[in-house]
Amino acid sequence: MTTYTTDRDGQEHLEYHGSTAIERIRKQYGKVRREWLHFNSVREAADFYNDHCASCEVA
């Protein structure tokens, strides 16, 4: 599962593949910043991903 969201200053990309970690990639003003979000369980990671991405989906 992956998703993109954009805002006026840059772009954020989340990658989640069913583990306890989500990779967040932020691109802003030509700079790329990567960080890993670690969770205690797969359920917790999936809930975060689904909650965060539900408001970001585009048709």
C-alpha positions in Angstrom: 0.0 0.0 0.0 1.3 3.4 -0.8 -0.2 6.9 -1.1 0.7 10.4 -2.1 -0.5 13.6 -0.6 0.4 17.0 -1.8 0.3 20.4 -0.2 1.2 23.9 -1.4 4.8 23.6 -0.2 5.8 20.0 -1.1 4.8 16.4 -1.2 4.6 13.6 1.3 4.7 9.9 0.4 3.9 7.1 2.8 4.9 3.5 2.1 3.4 0.6 4.1 3.8 -3.0 3.2 2.2 -4.8 6.1 4.9 -4.7 8.7 5.4 -2.7 11.9 7.1 0.2 10.1 6.0 2.9 7.7 8.4 4.9 5.6 7.6 8.6 5.2 9.3 10.5 2.4 8.9 14.2 2.3 9.9 16.3 -0.7 10.0 20.0 -0.1 11.9 22.8 -1.9 14.0 20.3 -3.8 15.1 18.4 -0.6 14.2 14.8 0.2 13.8 13.7 3.8 13.2 10.0 4.7 12.2 8.7 8.0 10.8 5.5 9.4 7.8 5.4 11.8 8.0 2.3 14.0 5.0 0.8 15.8 4.5 -1.9 18.4 2.2 -4.0 16.2 1.1 -4.5 12.7 -2.4 -3.5 13.7 -1.1 -0.2 15.2 0.8 0.6 12.0 -2.1 -0.3 9.7 -4.5 1.9 11.8 -2.1 4.8 11.6 -1.7 4.4 7.8 -5.5 4.0 7.2 -6.3 7.0 9.5 -3.7 9.2 7.9 -4.5 8.3 4.4 -8.3 8.3 4.6 -8.3 12.1 4.5 -5.6 12.2 1.7 -7.1 9.9 -1.0 -7.8 11.3 -4.4 -10.1 9.8 -7.0 
